[in-house]
Amino acid sequence: LPYDQLPVFMKRLSKAPGMGARALEICILCATRTTETLKATWQEVDLIEELWVIPANRMKGRKEHKIPLSKEAVAIFKRAHEARISENVFPNLANGKHLSQAGLSSVLKRLNERKEWIDNQGRKITAHGFRSTFRDYIADKTTFDGAMAEHALAHKIPDAAIAAYQRSTMVDKRRVMMQTYADHAYLTGFVKNNVTQLSA
């Protein structure tokens, strides 16, 4: 989705009910892959430190990934925790197991019934495509270092020489970047009085 359309999309998504909608919100705000989000467990999420640590065995690159959480992401996680029924952050409310990929797809399908959400090439949007939305926004609209955005996406730094010396994942700096992105996504207007529905 083009990043200039993201605020309108997020406004609608935030009003959509269900665990699938909340999972998609987190997926977008944290720029994570869909499987990383869907299989999240409460053991990984530290709401006090406002940090989500995905273990290496769940990552595509087999390397632990730390995600500093925006205030909006923390609020979503907290509401999900209040409705907790299993160790999975985004459970299928019928059986407690984590949501499937179909859960996210169905949310997108419902939100895009009028086929208004398309990419710049006229193709329908996907959950995974929001990672590109994030990357484009950071590159075009901010002055954050590109390496920070690559760390946020859990990408391997392409320059081997830089990667050899830059071993930090810049969590503190990335926290500011992720909040900047969340501010754009909600037009700095995350409505604190908005009651997000968690039921299916």
PyMOL commands that place a pseudoatom at each C-alpha (Angstrom):
pseudoatom trace, name=CA, resn=LEU, resi=1, chain=A, elem=C, hetatm=0, pos=[0.000, 0.000, 0.000]
pseudoatom trace, name=CA, resn=PRO, resi=2, chain=A, elem=C, hetatm=0, pos=[1.394, 3.465, -0.831]
pseudoatom trace, name=CA, resn=TYR, resi=3, chain=A, elem=C, hetatm=0, pos=[2.353, 5.075, 2.473]
pseudoatom trace, name=CA, resn=ASP, resi=4, chain=A, elem=C, hetatm=0, pos=[0.261, 8.170, 1.835]
pseudoatom trace, name=CA, resn=GLN, resi=5, chain=A, elem=C, hetatm=0, pos=[-2.824, 5.944, 1.993]
pseudoatom trace, name=CA, resn=LEU, resi=6, chain=A, elem=C, hetatm=0, pos=[-1.757, 4.213, 5.209]
pseudoatom trace, name=CA, resn=PRO, resi=7, chain=A, elem=C, hetatm=0, pos=[-3.474, 6.581, 7.705]
pseudoatom trace, name=CA, resn=VAL, resi=8, chain=A, elem=C, hetatm=0, pos=[-6.909, 6.087, 6.129]
pseudoatom trace, name=CA, resn=PHE, resi=9, chain=A, elem=C, hetatm=0, pos=[-6.339, 2.330, 5.957]
pseudoatom trace, name=CA, resn=MET, resi=10, chain=A, elem=C, hetatm=0, pos=[-5.222, 2.150, 9.591]
pseudoatom trace, name=CA, resn=LYS, resi=11, chain=A, elem=C, hetatm=0, pos=[-8.222, 4.177, 10.730]
pseudoatom trace, name=CA, resn=ARG, resi=12, chain=A, elem=C, hetatm=0, pos=[-10.511, 1.572, 9.186]
pseudoatom trace, name=CA, resn=LEU, resi=13, chain=A, elem=C, hetatm=0, pos=[-8.402, -1.340, 10.371]
pseudoatom trace, name=CA, resn=SER, resi=14, chain=A, elem=C, hetatm=0, pos=[-8.380, -0.073, 13.969]
pseudoatom trace, name=CA, resn=LYS, resi=15, chain=A, elem=C, hetatm=0, pos=[-12.188, -0.160, 13.950]
pseudoatom trace, name=CA, resn=ALA, resi=16, chain=A, elem=C, hetatm=0, pos=[-12.387, -3.682, 12.515]
pseudoatom trace, name=CA, resn=PRO, resi=17, chain=A, elem=C, hetatm=0, pos=[-13.215, -6.359, 15.128]
pseudoatom trace, name=CA, resn=GLY, resi=18, chain=A, elem=C, hetatm=0, pos=[-11.368, -9.603, 15.723]
pseudoatom trace, name=CA, resn=MET, resi=19, chain=A, elem=C, hetatm=0, pos=[-7.943, -11.020, 16.536]
pseudoatom trace, name=CA, resn=GLY, resi=20, chain=A, elem=C, hetatm=0, pos=[-7.061, -11.095, 12.856]
pseudoatom trace, name=CA, resn=ALA, resi=21, chain=A, elem=C, hetatm=0, pos=[-7.436, -7.319, 12.631]
pseudoatom trace, name=CA, resn=ARG, resi=22, chain=A, elem=C, hetatm=0, pos=[-5.265, -6.797, 15.709]
pseudoatom trace, name=CA, resn=ALA, resi=23, chain=A, elem=C, hetatm=0, pos=[-2.615, -9.141, 14.307]
pseudoatom trace, name=CA, resn=LEU, resi=24, chain=A, elem=C, hetatm=0, pos=[-2.583, -7.183, 11.059]
pseudoatom trace, name=CA, resn=GLU, resi=25, chain=A, elem=C, hetatm=0, pos=[-2.208, -3.914, 12.969]
pseudoatom trace, name=CA, resn=ILE, resi=26, chain=A, elem=C, hetatm=0, pos=[0.827, -5.298, 14.800]
pseudoatom trace, name=CA, resn=CYS, resi=27, chain=A, elem=C, hetatm=0, pos=[2.209, -6.741, 11.583]
pseudoatom trace, name=CA, resn=ILE, resi=28, chain=A, elem=C, hetatm=0, pos=[2.043, -3.280, 9.986]
pseudoatom trace, name=CA, resn=LEU, resi=29, chain=A, elem=C, hetatm=0, pos=[3.289, -1.285, 12.990]
pseudoatom trace, name=CA, resn=CYS, resi=30, chain=A, elem=C, hetatm=0, pos=[6.229, -3.611, 13.644]
pseudoatom trace, name=CA, resn=ALA, resi=31, chain=A, elem=C, hetatm=0, pos=[7.046, -4.288, 9.961]
pseudoatom trace, name=CA, resn=THR, resi=32, chain=A, elem=C, hetatm=0, pos=[7.168, -7.991, 10.717]
pseudoatom trace, name=CA, resn=ARG, resi=33, chain=A, elem=C, hetatm=0, pos=[6.595, -10.955, 8.447]
pseudoatom trace, name=CA, resn=THR, resi=34, chain=A, elem=C, hetatm=0, pos=[3.164, -12.505, 8.780]
pseudoatom trace, name=CA, resn=THR, resi=35, chain=A, elem=C, hetatm=0, pos=[4.371, -15.783, 10.302]
pseudoatom trace, name=CA, resn=GLU, resi=36, chain=A, elem=C, hetatm=0, pos=[6.471, -13.886, 12.857]
pseudoatom trace, name=CA, resn=THR, resi=37, chain=A, elem=C, hetatm=0, pos=[3.329, -12.069, 13.963]
pseudoatom trace, name=CA, resn=LEU, resi=38, chain=A, elem=C, hetatm=0, pos=[0.851, -14.932, 13.836]
pseudoatom trace, name=CA, resn=LYS, resi=39, chain=A, elem=C, hetatm=0, pos=[3.058, -17.254, 15.906]
pseudoatom trace, name=CA, resn=ALA, resi=40, chain=A, elem=C, hetatm=0, pos=[3.937, -14.652, 18.557]
pseudoatom trace, name=CA, resn=THR, resi=41, chain=A, elem=C, hetatm=0, pos=[3.752, -15.892, 22.161]
pseudoatom trace, name=CA, resn=TRP, resi=42, chain=A, elem=C, hetatm=0, pos=[3.412, -13.896, 25.352]
pseudoatom trace, name=CA, resn=GLN, resi=43, chain=A, elem=C, hetatm=0, pos=[6.820, -15.115, 26.472]
pseudoatom trace, name=CA, resn=GLU, resi=44, chain=A, elem=C, hetatm=0, pos=[8.318, -12.984, 23.689]
pseudoatom trace, name=CA, resn=VAL, resi=45, chain=A, elem=C, hetatm=0, pos=[6.535, -9.737, 24.573]
pseudoatom trace, name=CA, resn=ASP, resi=46, chain=A, elem=C, hetatm=0, pos=[7.783, -7.519, 27.413]
pseudoatom trace, name=CA, resn=LEU, resi=47, chain=A, elem=C, hetatm=0, pos=[5.127, -4.878, 28.012]
pseudoatom trace, name=CA, resn=ILE, resi=48, chain=A, elem=C, hetatm=0, pos=[7.179, -3.178, 30.727]
pseudoatom trace, name=CA, resn=GLU, resi=49, chain=A, elem=C, hetatm=0, pos=[10.272, -2.735, 28.558]
pseudoatom trace, name=CA, resn=GLU, resi=50, chain=A, elem=C, hetatm=0, pos=[8.015, -2.247, 25.523]
pseudoatom trace, name=CA, resn=LEU, resi=51, chain=A, elem=C, hetatm=0, pos=[10.039, -4.761, 23.567]
pseudoatom trace, name=CA, resn=TRP, resi=52, chain=A, elem=C, hetatm=0, pos=[9.157, -7.809, 21.470]
pseudoatom trace, name=CA, resn=VAL, resi=53, chain=A, elem=C, hetatm=0, pos=[11.990, -10.320, 21.134]
pseudoatom trace, name=CA, resn=ILE, resi=54, chain=A, elem=C, hetatm=0, pos=[11.447, -13.000, 18.506]
pseudoatom trace, name=CA, resn=PRO, resi=55, chain=A, elem=C, hetatm=0, pos=[13.799, -15.967, 19.050]
pseudoatom trace, name=CA, resn=ALA, resi=56, chain=A, elem=C, hetatm=0, pos=[16.182, -17.071, 16.331]
pseudoatom trace, name=CA, resn=ASN, resi=57, chain=A, elem=C, hetatm=0, pos=[14.304, -20.290, 15.614]
pseudoatom trace, name=CA, resn=ARG, resi=58, chain=A, elem=C, hetatm=0, pos=[11.268, -18.287, 14.505]
pseudoatom trace, name=CA, resn=MET, resi=59, chain=A, elem=C, hetatm=0, pos=[13.150, -15.918, 12.231]
pseudoatom trace, name=CA, resn=LYS, resi=60, chain=A, elem=C, hetatm=0, pos=[13.821, -16.393, 8.536]
pseudoatom trace, name=CA, resn=GLY, resi=61, chain=A, elem=C, hetatm=0, pos=[17.475, -15.472, 9.034]
pseudoatom trace, name=CA, resn=ARG, resi=62, chain=A, elem=C, hetatm=0, pos=[17.792, -17.646, 12.155]
pseudoatom trace, name=CA, resn=LYS, resi=63, chain=A, elem=C, hetatm=0, pos=[18.883, -14.648, 14.225]
pseudoatom trace, name=CA, resn=GLU, resi=64, chain=A, elem=C, hetatm=0, pos=[17.094, -13.200, 17.254]
pseudoatom trace, name=CA, resn=HIS, resi=65, chain=A, elem=C, hetatm=0, pos=[15.105, -10.088, 16.366]
pseudoatom trace, name=CA, resn=LYS, resi=66, chain=A, elem=C, hetatm=0, pos=[14.359, -7.311, 18.865]
pseudoatom trace, name=CA, resn=ILE, resi=67, chain=A, elem=C, hetatm=0, pos=[11.483, -5.002, 18.041]
pseudoatom trace, name=CA, resn=PRO, resi=68, chain=A, elem=C, hetatm=0, pos=[11.068, -1.788, 20.056]
pseudoatom trace, name=CA, resn=LEU, resi=69, chain=A, elem=C, hetatm=0, pos=[7.342, -1.172, 20.334]
pseudoatom trace, name=CA, resn=SER, resi=70, chain=A, elem=C, hetatm=0, pos=[5.566, 2.084, 19.587]
pseudoatom trace, name=CA, resn=LYS, resi=71, chain=A, elem=C, hetatm=0, pos=[3.009, 3.326, 22.087]
pseudoatom trace, name=CA, resn=GLU, resi=72, chain=A, elem=C, hetatm=0, pos=[0.252, 2.226, 19.707]
pseudoatom trace, name=CA, resn=ALA, resi=73, chain=A, elem=C, hetatm=0, pos=[1.685, -1.294, 19.430]
pseudoatom trace, name=CA, resn=VAL, resi=74, chain=A, elem=C, hetatm=0, pos=[1.971, -1.546, 23.223]
pseudoatom trace, name=CA, resn=ALA, resi=75, chain=A, elem=C, hetatm=0, pos=[-1.678, -0.509, 23.585]
pseudoatom trace, name=CA, resn=ILE, resi=76, chain=A, elem=C, hetatm=0, pos=[-2.782, -3.235, 21.149]
pseudoatom trace, name=CA, resn=PHE, resi=77, chain=A, elem=C, hetatm=0, pos=[-0.689, -5.855, 22.932]
pseudoatom trace, name=CA, resn=LYS, resi=78, chain=A, elem=C, hetatm=0, pos=[-2.101, -4.795, 26.301]
pseudoatom trace, name=CA, resn=ARG, resi=79, chain=A, elem=C, hetatm=0, pos=[-5.685, -5.135, 25.130]
pseudoatom trace, name=CA, resn=ALA, resi=80, chain=A, elem=C, hetatm=0, pos=[-4.891, -8.525, 23.619]
pseudoatom trace, name=CA, resn=HIS, resi=81, chain=A, elem=C, hetatm=0, pos=[-3.315, -9.570, 26.930]
pseudoatom trace, name=CA, resn=GLU, resi=82, chain=A, elem=C, hetatm=0, pos=[-6.498, -8.639, 28.795]
pseudoatom trace, name=CA, resn=ALA, resi=83, chain=A, elem=C, hetatm=0, pos=[-8.375, -11.089, 26.559]
pseudoatom trace, name=CA, resn=ARG, resi=84, chain=A, elem=C, hetatm=0, pos=[-5.652, -13.757, 26.796]
pseudoatom trace, name=CA, resn=ILE, resi=85, chain=A, elem=C, hetatm=0, pos=[-6.866, -17.346, 26.480]
pseudoatom trace, name=CA, resn=SER, resi=86, chain=A, elem=C, hetatm=0, pos=[-3.590, -19.109, 25.649]
pseudoatom trace, name=CA, resn=GLU, resi=87, chain=A, elem=C, hetatm=0, pos=[0.143, -18.594, 25.291]
pseudoatom trace, name=CA, resn=ASN, resi=88, chain=A, elem=C, hetatm=0, pos=[-0.458, -17.325, 21.765]
pseudoatom trace, name=CA, resn=VAL, resi=89, chain=A, elem=C, hetatm=0, pos=[-0.783, -13.556, 21.434]
pseudoatom trace, name=CA, resn=PHE, resi=90, chain=A, elem=C, hetatm=0, pos=[-3.214, -13.842, 18.511]
pseudoatom trace, name=CA, resn=PRO, resi=91, chain=A, elem=C, hetatm=0, pos=[-5.178, -17.021, 19.107]
pseudoatom trace, name=CA, resn=ASN, resi=92, chain=A, elem=C, hetatm=0, pos=[-8.005, -18.585, 17.215]
pseudoatom trace, name=CA, resn=LEU, resi=93, chain=A, elem=C, hetatm=0, pos=[-10.675, -17.979, 19.832]
pseudoatom trace, name=CA, resn=ALA, resi=94, chain=A, elem=C, hetatm=0, pos=[-12.223, -21.364, 19.067]
pseudoatom trace, name=CA, resn=ASN, resi=95, chain=A, elem=C, hetatm=0, pos=[-9.193, -23.468, 20.010]
pseudoatom trace, name=CA, resn=GLY, resi=96, chain=A, elem=C, hetatm=0, pos=[-6.492, -21.195, 21.442]
pseudoatom trace, name=CA, resn=LYS, resi=97, chain=A, elem=C, hetatm=0, pos=[-3.990, -22.075, 18.711]
pseudoatom trace, name=CA, resn=HIS, resi=98, chain=A, elem=C, hetatm=0, pos=[-2.371, -19.233, 16.799]
pseudoatom trace, name=CA, resn=LEU, resi=99, chain=A, elem=C, hetatm=0, pos=[-4.267, -17.676, 13.919]
pseudoatom trace, name=CA, resn=SER, resi=100, chain=A, elem=C, hetatm=0, pos=[-3.559, -18.945, 10.430]
pseudoatom trace, name=CA, resn=GLN, resi=101, chain=A, elem=C, hetatm=0, pos=[-2.490, -16.952, 7.403]
pseudoatom trace, name=CA, resn=ALA, resi=102, chain=A, elem=C, hetatm=0, pos=[-6.114, -17.123, 6.292]
pseudoatom trace, name=CA, resn=GLY, resi=103, chain=A, elem=C, hetatm=0, pos=[-6.994, -14.982, 9.303]
pseudoatom trace, name=CA, resn=LEU, resi=104, chain=A, elem=C, hetatm=0, pos=[-5.018, -12.027, 7.960]
pseudoatom trace, name=CA, resn=SER, resi=105, chain=A, elem=C, hetatm=0, pos=[-6.154, -12.634, 4.402]
pseudoatom trace, name=CA, resn=SER, resi=106, chain=A, elem=C, hetatm=0, pos=[-9.799, -12.546, 5.446]
pseudoatom trace, name=CA, resn=VAL, resi=107, chain=A, elem=C, hetatm=0, pos=[-9.297, -9.215, 7.224]
pseudoatom trace, name=CA, resn=LEU, resi=108, chain=A, elem=C, hetatm=0, pos=[-7.767, -7.705, 4.102]
pseudoatom trace, name=CA, resn=LYS, resi=109, chain=A, elem=C, hetatm=0, pos=[-10.529, -9.159, 1.972]
pseudoatom trace, name=CA, resn=ARG, resi=110, chain=A, elem=C, hetatm=0, pos=[-13.222, -7.601, 4.169]
pseudoatom trace, name=CA, resn=LEU, resi=111, chain=A, elem=C, hetatm=0, pos=[-11.496, -4.211, 4.214]
pseudoatom trace, name=CA, resn=ASN, resi=112, chain=A, elem=C, hetatm=0, pos=[-10.980, -4.295, 0.461]
pseudoatom trace, name=CA, resn=GLU, resi=113, chain=A, elem=C, hetatm=0, pos=[-14.470, -5.292, -0.643]
pseudoatom trace, name=CA, resn=ARG, resi=114, chain=A, elem=C, hetatm=0, pos=[-14.659, -2.192, -2.821]
pseudoatom trace, name=CA, resn=LYS, resi=115, chain=A, elem=C, hetatm=0, pos=[-11.181, -2.944, -4.246]
pseudoatom trace, name=CA, resn=GLU, resi=116, chain=A, elem=C, hetatm=0, pos=[-9.988, 0.535, -3.316]
pseudoatom trace, name=CA, resn=TRP, resi=117, chain=A, elem=C, hetatm=0, pos=[-6.707, -0.550, -1.775]
pseudoatom trace, name=CA, resn=ILE, resi=118, chain=A, elem=C, hetatm=0, pos=[-4.119, -1.272, -4.478]
pseudoatom trace, name=CA, resn=ASP, resi=119, chain=A, elem=C, hetatm=0, pos=[-0.399, -0.749, -4.889]
pseudoatom trace, name=CA, resn=ASN, resi=120, chain=A, elem=C, hetatm=0, pos=[1.233, 1.672, -7.316]
pseudoatom trace, name=CA, resn=GLN, resi=121, chain=A, elem=C, hetatm=0, pos=[1.098, -0.975, -10.055]
pseudoatom trace, name=CA, resn=GLY, resi=122, chain=A, elem=C, hetatm=0, pos=[-2.626, -1.542, -9.592]
pseudoatom trace, name=CA, resn=ARG, resi=123, chain=A, elem=C, hetatm=0, pos=[-2.227, -4.889, -7.797]
pseudoatom trace, name=CA, resn=LYS, resi=124, chain=A, elem=C, hetatm=0, pos=[-4.202, -5.875, -4.708]
pseudoatom trace, name=CA, resn=ILE, resi=125, chain=A, elem=C, hetatm=0, pos=[-2.387, -5.321, -1.444]
pseudoatom trace, name=CA, resn=THR, resi=126, chain=A, elem=C, hetatm=0, pos=[-1.063, -8.114, 0.782]
pseudoatom trace, name=CA, resn=ALA, resi=127, chain=A, elem=C, hetatm=0, pos=[-0.106, -8.293, 4.439]
pseudoatom trace, name=CA, resn=HIS, resi=128, chain=A, elem=C, hetatm=0, pos=[3.539, -8.923, 3.529]
pseudoatom trace, name=CA, resn=GLY, resi=129, chain=A, elem=C, hetatm=0, pos=[3.511, -5.876, 1.263]
pseudoatom trace, name=CA, resn=PHE, resi=130, chain=A, elem=C, hetatm=0, pos=[3.195, -3.543, 4.246]
pseudoatom trace, name=CA, resn=ARG, resi=131, chain=A, elem=C, hetatm=0, pos=[6.897, -4.184, 4.888]
pseudoatom trace, name=CA, resn=SER, resi=132, chain=A, elem=C, hetatm=0, pos=[7.531, -2.281, 1.652]
pseudoatom trace, name=CA, resn=THR, resi=133, chain=A, elem=C, hetatm=0, pos=[5.147, 0.440, 2.813]
pseudoatom trace, name=CA, resn=PHE, resi=134, chain=A, elem=C, hetatm=0, pos=[7.320, 0.853, 5.908]
pseudoatom trace, name=CA, resn=ARG, resi=135, chain=A, elem=C, hetatm=0, pos=[10.596, 0.828, 3.973]
pseudoatom trace, name=CA, resn=ASP, resi=136, chain=A, elem=C, hetatm=0, pos=[9.364, 3.343, 1.404]
pseudoatom trace, name=CA, resn=TYR, resi=137, chain=A, elem=C, hetatm=0, pos=[8.083, 5.706, 4.085]
pseudoatom trace, name=CA, resn=ILE, resi=138, chain=A, elem=C, hetatm=0, pos=[11.343, 5.628, 6.039]
pseudoatom trace, name=CA, resn=ALA, resi=139, chain=A, elem=C, hetatm=0, pos=[13.381, 6.211, 2.865]
pseudoatom trace, name=CA, resn=ASP, resi=140, chain=A, elem=C, hetatm=0, pos=[11.187, 8.935, 1.383]
pseudoatom trace, name=CA, resn=LYS, resi=141, chain=A, elem=C, hetatm=0, pos=[9.886, 10.835, 4.382]
pseudoatom trace, name=CA, resn=THR, resi=142, chain=A, elem=C, hetatm=0, pos=[12.466, 10.544, 7.160]
pseudoatom trace, name=CA, resn=THR, resi=143, chain=A, elem=C, hetatm=0, pos=[16.191, 11.008, 7.716]
pseudoatom trace, name=CA, resn=PHE, resi=144, chain=A, elem=C, hetatm=0, pos=[16.672, 7.722, 9.564]
pseudoatom trace, name=CA, resn=ASP, resi=145, chain=A, elem=C, hetatm=0, pos=[19.676, 5.703, 8.444]
pseudoatom trace, name=CA, resn=GLY, resi=146, chain=A, elem=C, hetatm=0, pos=[18.834, 3.013, 5.900]
pseudoatom trace, name=CA, resn=ALA, resi=147, chain=A, elem=C, hetatm=0, pos=[20.630, 0.414, 8.010]
pseudoatom trace, name=CA, resn=MET, resi=148, chain=A, elem=C, hetatm=0, pos=[18.165, 1.074, 10.822]
pseudoatom trace, name=CA, resn=ALA, resi=149, chain=A, elem=C, hetatm=0, pos=[15.264, 0.308, 8.505]
pseudoatom trace, name=CA, resn=GLU, resi=150, chain=A, elem=C, hetatm=0, pos=[16.994, -2.867, 7.357]
pseudoatom trace, name=CA, resn=HIS, resi=151, chain=A, elem=C, hetatm=0, pos=[17.432, -3.937, 10.988]
pseudoatom trace, name=CA, resn=ALA, resi=152, chain=A, elem=C, hetatm=0, pos=[13.742, -3.233, 11.586]
pseudoatom trace, name=CA, resn=LEU, resi=153, chain=A, elem=C, hetatm=0, pos=[12.890, -5.559, 8.697]
pseudoatom trace, name=CA, resn=ALA, resi=154, chain=A, elem=C, hetatm=0, pos=[15.350, -8.170, 10.002]
pseudoatom trace, name=CA, resn=HIS, resi=155, chain=A, elem=C, hetatm=0, pos=[17.227, -7.984, 6.730]
pseudoatom trace, name=CA, resn=LYS, resi=156, chain=A, elem=C, hetatm=0, pos=[20.862, -8.909, 6.428]
pseudoatom trace, name=CA, resn=ILE, resi=157, chain=A, elem=C, hetatm=0, pos=[22.984, -5.819, 5.750]
pseudoatom trace, name=CA, resn=PRO, resi=158, chain=A, elem=C, hetatm=0, pos=[24.131, -6.258, 2.131]
pseudoatom trace, name=CA, resn=ASP, resi=159, chain=A, elem=C, hetatm=0, pos=[27.509, -4.580, 2.592]
pseudoatom trace, name=CA, resn=ALA, resi=160, chain=A, elem=C, hetatm=0, pos=[29.684, -7.279, 4.166]
pseudoatom trace, name=CA, resn=ALA, resi=161, chain=A, elem=C, hetatm=0, pos=[32.301, -4.785, 5.370]
pseudoatom trace, name=CA, resn=ILE, resi=162, chain=A, elem=C, hetatm=0, pos=[29.721, -2.677, 7.199]
pseudoatom trace, name=CA, resn=ALA, resi=163, chain=A, elem=C, hetatm=0, pos=[27.996, -5.761, 8.586]
pseudoatom trace, name=CA, resn=ALA, resi=164, chain=A, elem=C, hetatm=0, pos=[31.302, -7.038, 9.983]
pseudoatom trace, name=CA, resn=TYR, resi=165, chain=A, elem=C, hetatm=0, pos=[31.752, -3.947, 12.127]
pseudoatom trace, name=CA, resn=GLN, resi=166, chain=A, elem=C, hetatm=0, pos=[28.188, -2.903, 12.835]
pseudoatom trace, name=CA, resn=ARG, resi=167, chain=A, elem=C, hetatm=0, pos=[27.035, -5.571, 15.247]
pseudoatom trace, name=CA, resn=SER, resi=168, chain=A, elem=C, hetatm=0, pos=[24.584, -3.422, 17.171]
pseudoatom trace, name=CA, resn=THR, resi=169, chain=A, elem=C, hetatm=0, pos=[20.944, -3.630, 16.116]
pseudoatom trace, name=CA, resn=MET, resi=170, chain=A, elem=C, hetatm=0, pos=[20.342, -0.014, 17.237]
pseudoatom trace, name=CA, resn=VAL, resi=171, chain=A, elem=C, hetatm=0, pos=[17.282, -0.811, 19.354]
pseudoatom trace, name=CA, resn=ASP, resi=172, chain=A, elem=C, hetatm=0, pos=[17.119, 2.583, 21.088]
pseudoatom trace, name=CA, resn=LYS, resi=173, chain=A, elem=C, hetatm=0, pos=[17.389, 4.514, 17.826]
pseudoatom trace, name=CA, resn=ARG, resi=174, chain=A, elem=C, hetatm=0, pos=[14.917, 2.193, 16.171]
pseudoatom trace, name=CA, resn=ARG, resi=175, chain=A, elem=C, hetatm=0, pos=[12.430, 2.892, 18.960]
pseudoatom trace, name=CA, resn=VAL, resi=176, chain=A, elem=C, hetatm=0, pos=[12.264, 6.511, 17.777]
pseudoatom trace, name=CA, resn=MET, resi=177, chain=A, elem=C, hetatm=0, pos=[11.923, 5.347, 14.161]
pseudoatom trace, name=CA, resn=MET, resi=178, chain=A, elem=C, hetatm=0, pos=[9.090, 2.929, 14.939]
pseudoatom trace, name=CA, resn=GLN, resi=179, chain=A, elem=C, hetatm=0, pos=[7.230, 5.616, 16.872]
pseudoatom trace, name=CA, resn=THR, resi=180, chain=A, elem=C, hetatm=0, pos=[7.661, 8.019, 13.960]
pseudoatom trace, name=CA, resn=TYR, resi=181, chain=A, elem=C, hetatm=0, pos=[6.139, 5.423, 11.649]
pseudoatom trace, name=CA, resn=ALA, resi=182, chain=A, elem=C, hetatm=0, pos=[3.258, 4.784, 14.055]
pseudoatom trace, name=CA, resn=ASP, resi=183, chain=A, elem=C, hetatm=0, pos=[2.650, 8.530, 14.279]
pseudoatom trace, name=CA, resn=HIS, resi=184, chain=A, elem=C, hetatm=0, pos=[2.297, 8.606, 10.493]
pseudoatom trace, name=CA, resn=ALA, resi=185, chain=A, elem=C, hetatm=0, pos=[0.117, 5.488, 10.417]
pseudoatom trace, name=CA, resn=TYR, resi=186, chain=A, elem=C, hetatm=0, pos=[-2.364, 7.045, 12.818]
pseudoatom trace, name=CA, resn=LEU, resi=187, chain=A, elem=C, hetatm=0, pos=[-1.659, 10.663, 11.828]
pseudoatom trace, name=CA, resn=THR, resi=188, chain=A, elem=C, hetatm=0, pos=[-0.391, 11.054, 15.420]
pseudoatom trace, name=CA, resn=GLY, resi=189, chain=A, elem=C, hetatm=0, pos=[-4.027, 10.482, 16.164]
pseudoatom trace, name=CA, resn=PHE, resi=190, chain=A, elem=C, hetatm=0, pos=[-4.228, 7.116, 17.846]
pseudoatom trace, name=CA, resn=VAL, resi=191, chain=A, elem=C, hetatm=0, pos=[-7.540, 7.654, 19.645]
pseudoatom trace, name=CA, resn=LYS, resi=192, chain=A, elem=C, hetatm=0, pos=[-6.940, 6.646, 23.245]
pseudoatom trace, name=CA, resn=ASN, resi=193, chain=A, elem=C, hetatm=0, pos=[-10.667, 6.418, 23.901]
pseudoatom trace, name=CA, resn=ASN, resi=194, chain=A, elem=C, hetatm=0, pos=[-11.160, 4.069, 20.967]
pseudoatom trace, name=CA, resn=VAL, resi=195, chain=A, elem=C, hetatm=0, pos=[-12.319, 0.668, 22.183]
pseudoatom trace, name=CA, resn=THR, resi=196, chain=A, elem=C, hetatm=0, pos=[-10.875, -1.952, 19.878]
pseudoatom trace, name=CA, resn=GLN, resi=197, chain=A, elem=C, hetatm=0, pos=[-12.950, -5.087, 19.625]
pseudoatom trace, name=CA, resn=LEU, resi=198, chain=A, elem=C, hetatm=0, pos=[-11.100, -8.347, 20.117]
pseudoatom trace, name=CA, resn=SER, resi=199, chain=A, elem=C, hetatm=0, pos=[-13.929, -10.813, 19.693]
pseudoatom trace, name=CA, resn=ALA, resi=200, chain=A, elem=C, hetatm=0, pos=[-14.296, -12.665, 16.409]
for i in range(1, 200): cmd.bond("trace and resi %d" % i, "trace and resi %d" % (i + 1))
show_as sticks, trace
zoom trace
